[in-house]
Amino acid sequence: MAEESAPGRRGERSEEAAAERGPGAAFHMFVLMEDLLDKLKLLSYEEEALRPHNMRPLSRHYFALPTNPGEQFFMFCTLAAWLISKAGRPFEQPQEYDDPNAVISSVLSELRSFGRPVDFPPSKLKTGCGEQVCYVLDCLAEEALKNTGFSWKRPAYPTEEPEEEEITEDDAELTLSKLEEDVAEEESDNEEDYIDLNVLKAQTYRSNMNNTAKQEEILQSTTDAAEWNLEVERVLPQLKVTVRTDNKDWRIHVDQMHQHKDGIDSSLKETRGYLDKLHNEISRTLEKINSREKYINNQLEHLVQEYRSAQALLSEAKEKYQEGSGGVTERIRVLSEITEALEKVKQETEEKGSSMTDGGSAQLSLYGTSVVEKNDCNKTVVLPCYVTDLKQNNENVMSVTWKRQGVTIFFYHGGNKNFNIDPSFSSARFLSKAELIKGVASLVIDSAQATVGNYSCKVTESNSEGEIKMELKSSSGSWFLLMERVGIVSLMCLLVILCVAQLCVIGLKYEIESQRLVYMIVALVIFAVVAGVGAALFFPDGYTVRNQAGLGLIVIPAVILVPLQYFMFGIVFDSLLRATLALIGLKLLGFIIAVVGFALCVSACPPLHVSVLIAGLAIMAFASLCSLVYVFFMGSRMKDHPRPGNHYLLYMSIRVI
């Protein structure tokens, strides 16, 4: 066994690096796992690491092959934590529900602290198997062995003494009968018919020794040649020597290679024709497949385009989803921050309440509205503040403090009847000072000085105090209701339409001087334009100068319709009748009522006399309608007039309207 294994070759390697290391690089982690298992056994891992967790011992290739990723990863974390602790570093034993990324990061940090290189991503360890896992555990096992004082020693190989061949005088002589006995015994031991070369060498050696031991003398053959030949023919089959095949002999492999090469060459001659035929068939099939593929692509090109557009839409939807998810995540983060701030405020409130209770003071209970709105119609703003549990109901022991954005704007001390008011809020006063002892601490401020912001009311009675907060907001307010605005604008439009219709009827039925007609048209156009501008300014909601000016442009220019009605009656009738004068007077009365209603509405918010304004405009519209009917039916009886001629179609259209 080597003294120490080098860790530099155990990190993550790519396929190219594995190919450079040789064909056995893929099995390197199996060798590494076996070395790791030996080191763990030296550290008694079964008793110290596995037995407390009721785990089974590791197999030889436990971390080399993937079996159960969850179990292998937990075993890796358990052994890594135990080895780090064994190496003298404090390391908490990981649990089953711990974050894998955090555990891996901690293990790699400890490994780097030992000076071991880490040249692979941490995600390689999540599988719980592989060369990286074996590398990390092997490095930690070496550090643990160092810490325990274990050192590797070089192996001591046992020396084998060769056996000396002892030759006795009894065995020196080899006889034919003994040779036959040895051959019979050899045949009984082995089914194959062969003679062992070692035995033959020993017998030859004994024969040589016997010959040298005898005295030298002149040799003389006494053997008959015929008998010798017969003996040779009898013994020759038994002297056949069979050499045992040894797989380690390179000559056998060379012969096998030549045999295999000859077999491959002979087989290749027969199979080459079949392979060429198969190659041609495959080529033709590929050509057919290519042509068919082109045909299918041409047929499905529009579907491919639709698929690509759908993919683009899908990617856009995914991007929007990711953006929305990011927004949701951001809102969740903001919500968590607000929740933490709320919990902190609650804790501070509880601590303050407990400290006030320990100091002997009690907490007063105050109530009011959290949001107060003011609009353009408000002259003053009331900030409500009511105390429900006054104990003494004595003004001399009470004090009231109003703050805006944390700055005191109003302070009253009941003991010395002293007021301290900020100059910016000089109009600030109690809603009812006499009801202060009843718990009414509401504050009244002029609308011009009541700026938007956060206000707080703090009431103190002896050792008891309480505080309430509210927010003042500004809104435009509503001057007229929507139906009221629609009614006013509709009546104005009806007045214009009736006047235009009356002028058209007169123009079609009577001869009118062109100059007078131009004057009347100009007057009607001026009223329509001014009233339209007024409607545009008035219709948006709010009590502002713009809305007031718009209402004025609707009502005031309506006076033009009174003299216009007078001139239109003058064209139809030679002399004004009582009915025409009554209609003109009715329209003038409606205008006066509308002007009075306008004056009453402008001076109040919300308007209390909007019905007067609407009634005046309705009277004017009714008078215009009656005038149109009167001119249409009564004018032809009072005065002859020519037939309209070319204006007949326009005349019939107006009658239908």
Protein Blocks (a to p, Z undefined) as FASTA:
>chain_A
ZZbdcfklmmccdfklmmmnojklmmmmmmmmmmmmmmmmmnommlmmmmmnopacddfk
lmmpcfblmlmmmmmmmmmmmmmmmnopacddddfkbcfklmmmmmmmmmmmnopacfbd
fklmmnopajklmmmmmmmmmmmmmmnopacddddddddddddddddfklmpccfklmmm
mmmmmmmmpmbdcddfklmmmmmmmmmmmmmmpccdddddfbdfklmmmmmmmmmmmmpc
cddddfklmklmmmmmmmmmmmmmmmmmmmmmmmmmmmmmmmmmmmmmmmmmmmmmmmmm
mmmmmmmmmmmmmmmmmmmmmmmmmmmmmmmmmmmmmmmmmmmmmmmmmmmmmmmmmnop
acddddddfbdcddfklmbdcdddddfbbfklpaklgccdddeehiafbdcdfklopacd
dfklmmgccfblmlmmnopacdcddfklmccddddddddehjbccdddddddddebjfbd
fklmmmmmmmmmmmmmmmmmmmmmmmmmpccdfklmmmmmmmmmmmmmmmmmmmmmmmpg
cjdfklmmmmmmmmmmmmmmmmmmmmmmmmmpmbdcfklmmmmmmmmmmmmmmmmmmmmm
mmpccdfklmmmmmmmmmmmmmmmmmmmmmmmmmmmmpccddekjmmmmmmmmmmZZ
